Every structure is written in C-alpha cells, then in structure tokens.
C-alpha cells in the first residue's frame, strides 16, 4: 500500500507514521503545506491512500484539489469533531479524530482494504465539507430521542440521558433514573446528532453526557476512568490518546 501523510504539525505526522509502521505500512512521504503538496502531486505518481489533515499552515487542504486532480483514497485526520463528520463519512474512506487512536487507525486501514477490490475512484465533494466547516453554528442538534417499549414509544430529552453505549451490536441509552433502552441508531450516527458541548465520545463504545459525570479517576497506562451518576454496568475508560482532548472538552 502506497501511503502519504499531509499534516502541518510535524510531531503529529511523525506519530501517525510510527502508528502506520506498527501496522506494517510505511508512509514514504510526509507533506506539511498546501503549496508543498501541490508541487509534490504535480511531479510524482499519486499514492493509494492519503492521510489528510484539514487545516494546514497555509490554508485548507481542499485547495490542493483545486489545483491537482487526485483519485487517491482519502482518510481524513481531523479535529473537527463538532461538525462535518457526515461529509467525511459520505465522501471518504474514513475519518480519524485527533488524537488518533490505534484501533481506529487499524479499522480505517481495514475499511480501505475491503473497499480496494471495487477499484473505483472516490469522488470527494469538498464543497459540501467546506460549507459545514464555515457554518458550524448552523448545525441543529437533537434534543429528544425515542425508544420502543412494548407497543409504545417513550420520549427522552437529552437532559434525561446519562450516556449512549453499544453492546451486542445494539445501541442503548442510559437514563438519569437508571434504566437502559435500546434505540434505533448507531454511535456513528449519533456523532451527527449530539451537541459536542454536552456529549463526548470517550471510546468506541461510549458517549457520555458532561452533566452526568460524578467522578474522574486516574487509571492504568495514563488513561482515565469516568464514573457517571447512575451507570455502573461497565467501566467507562478514556484511552490515553483521547485524554488530552477529553480534558479540553471538560473545560469548554
């Protein structure tokens, strides 16, 4: 697999390169600006996969594609978790939220490898993504969710919900009155629907409500354990890679 990294923060680029190397993938080239990338693509064979940061030192990385036609698969590496996720999903192989998690990186590579047999170029609609980036305040987040209980639908406001979690291929919400309800959704779709100031995805299995946090405890390997007011059916662990971002979220 021929891979390049486009990332203006050189320590972040080197870290991603090491993570790829652990998966047996070597990024031969790392680019750090729009201008550098345009020059490189104009004079070199294009890679199979581009790991693409959104904001580079001299502008948005989309400007590269205004100047050069590229049919490489794209995996976004981005801090734009508050919006644009829908566009990332629809128009790329995958996206990785910074700080990048090892398991999520491996899953993105596997997703690309599953896609590979189709051998179809991916058409990325950068205009759609740019619209979401420049108009984040226009996003409207869900205030209520429903769950089927017998023959009835029960309504929950986001204030009623301590967390969302996945278990046995189902997605559940846990309420402030200590009950679990299966909902017709996925954690991935919730990323587009939840207000990121109120909810944070601490792991692949949990979204938590900041208002439900009872305690945060230092855990092994520089991780954190989160205790909610009522939920005690499983440990909620913030991975080492997410700890810094999680702390920033707590202070917003």
C-alpha positions, 0 to 999 in steps of 0.5 A, a space after each residue: 500500500 502506497 501511503 502519504 501523510 499531509 499534516 502541518 504539525 510535524 510531531 503529529 505526522 511523525 506519530 501517525 507514521 510510527 502508528 502506520 509502521 506498527 501496522 506494517 505500512 510505511 508512509 514514504 512521504 510526509 507533506 506539511 503545506 498546501 503549496 508543498 503538496 501541490 508541487 509534490 502531486 504535480 511531479 510524482 505518481 499519486 499514492 493509494 491512500 492519503 492521510 489528510 489533515 484539514 487545516 494546514 499552515 497555509 490554508 485548507 487542504 481542499 485547495 490542493 484539489 483545486 489545483 491537482 486532480 487526485 483519485 487517491 483514497 482519502 482518510 481524513 485526520 481531523 479535529 473537527 469533531 463538532 461538525 462535518 463528520 457526515 461529509 467525511 463519512 459520505 465522501 471518504 474512506 474514513 475519518 480519524 479524530 485527533 488524537 488518533 487512536 490505534 484501533 481506529 487507525 487499524 479499522 480505517 486501514 481495514 475499511 480501505 482494504 475491503 473497499 480496494 477490490 471495487 477499484 473505483 475512484 472516490 469522488 470527494 465533494 469538498 464543497 459540501 465539507 467546506 460549507 459545514 466547516 464555515 457554518 458550524 453554528 448552523 448545525 441543529 442538534 437533537 434534543 429528544 430521542 425515542 425508544 420502543 417499549 412494548 407497543 409504545 414509544 417513550 420520549 427522552 430529552 437529552 437532559 434525561 440521558 446519562 450516556 449512549 453505549 453499544 453492546 451486542 451490536 445494539 445501541 442503548 441509552 442510559 437514563 438519569 433514573 437508571 434504566 437502559 433502552 435500546 434505540 434505533 441508531 448507531 454511535 456513528 450516527 449519533 456523532 451527527 446528532 449530539 451537541 459536542 458541548 454536552 456529549 463526548 465520545 470517550 471510546 468506541 463504545 461510549 458517549 457520555 453526557 458532561 452533566 452526568 459525570 460524578 467522578 474522574 479517576 486516574 487509571 492504568 497506562 495514563 488513561 482515565 476512568 469516568 464514573 457517571 451518576 447512575 451507570 455502573 454496568 461497565 467501566 467507562 475508560 478514556 484511552 490515553 490518546 483521547 485524554 488530552 482532548 477529553 480534558 479540553 472538552 471538560 473545560 469548554 
